[in-house]
Amino acid sequence: MNKSNKRNGIVIVLSVLLLVVWGMAIAGWIKGSSDSSSLSANSRPDTSESRKIEQTVPREPSSETLPSQENHETMPIETPAQTQVETSEQTQAPLLFDASGIWDMTFRRYYSIESEGSWGAVGMEEVFLWMDIYPGQEFECEIMPYDGNINGESYGDSLAIEPQLHTGELAGNTMRLYLDLDDFYLDPSLEVADTIQPDYIEIPITTENGLSSGIYDFTWLALVDEFNVQSRVTIELIKR
């Protein structure tokens, strides 16, 4: 009887220990599952958070269109080909410039005569003037001489004493002045015979380092008293 009671006590104790072990095992499995679920939840961000991040990060603009800041309409992006064409057109377009203002003018005339197959210089005329151009593509200008000489000898008494009104126009980067090259700088009261008829003389203008300038150069050939006479005229312009 005592042995039976003792055996029963051992069985009860073993049963209790087995229940405790199983309880601990089950509790550990439940905790492991809970931790695994927690890790899984932490490894996958919430969809709402992901959507929030996408909304806050600015998207790159499309390669085809750009948004307008005013009405949010799309505007075409300028392609390299379009830029190249526009640059080429700008390069070929005539240069338009503002010629209005005061220019310094230097007029020179060189005379030479042909003798025995060669040309010999016989004289040089030099006149210093200023020119005031009024604004406009087709403009009026006043030209005033203030000093002049022939072969180094002054002849200021023959020069105009007041500014003389002339006309001109701009054609691209060329200034066209309507002048009589024989007497435009002389006193209008003087009578000059056999003058060249007034015409447009064309002076190409270039601008470098903010300084505009141009040179006109033309040569005439005439027969005077059976001699070939060469007359070369140059006009130099520099804008003040």
Residue, then its C-alpha position, 0 to 999 in steps of 0.5 A: m500500500n505504501k509502495s502504491n501510494k509512493r508510486n502514485g506520488i511519483v507519477i503525479v510529480l512527473s505529470v506536473l513536471l511534464l505539464v510545466v515543460w509543455g507549458m514552457a515550450i508552448a509559451g516559448w513558441i507563442k513568444g517566438s511567433s509574436d517576435s517573428s510577427s513583430l520583426s516581419a511588421n518592422s521589416r515592411p514599412d506601412t503602406s501609408e508611410s510609403r505613400k507619404i514619402e513618395q508624395t514628399v519627394p519631388r519627381e524628376p521632370s519629364s524629358e518631353t515637357l516642363p511645367s509652367q509656373e503660371n498656369h501649369e501648362t506643359m511647355p516643349i523643351e528646346t532640343p539641341a537641333q533647334t538651338q543649333v538652327e536658331t544660332s545659325e540663323q542669328t549668325q547669318a542675320p545682318l548686324l543692326f547697330d545704333a549709329s546715332g551719336i558723334w563720329d570722328m571723320t578723316f577724309r584723304r585724297y591721293y593723286s598720282i599720274e602715270s608716266e612711262g608705265s609707272w605711277g608717281a604721287v603728285g599730291m595728297e589732300e587731308v581733311f579732319l571733320w566730325m559727324d553728328i548722326y541723328p537716330g534712325q535707320e534712315f537718318e540725317c547727319e551734320i558734318m563739320p570740318y575743322d582742319g584741312n591741308i593740301n601737301g601739308e599746307s593748310y587751307g582752312d579758309s576754304l572749309a565750311i564754317e557751319p555744319q552741313l546737313h546730309t542724309g544716310e541709311l543703315a543696311g545691316n552693318t554698313m553705313r551708307l552716306y549720301l555725299d559729293l566727295d569733291d565738295f561736301y566739306l568745302d564752303p558752300s559759297l565756293e564754286v567747284a567745277d567738274t564735281i562728282q555727282p552725289d551718291y551713296i558711299e558704303i562704309p562697313i562698320t565693325t565693333e570691337n571692345g565697344l569701339s565702332s569704326g569703319i573705312y571707305d576706300f575707292t579709286w577713280l581713273a581719269l584721262v586728263d590732258e592725255f595723262n592717266v590720273q588716279s584719284r584715291v579717296t579714303i574715309e575713316l570713321i571712329k565713333r566717340 
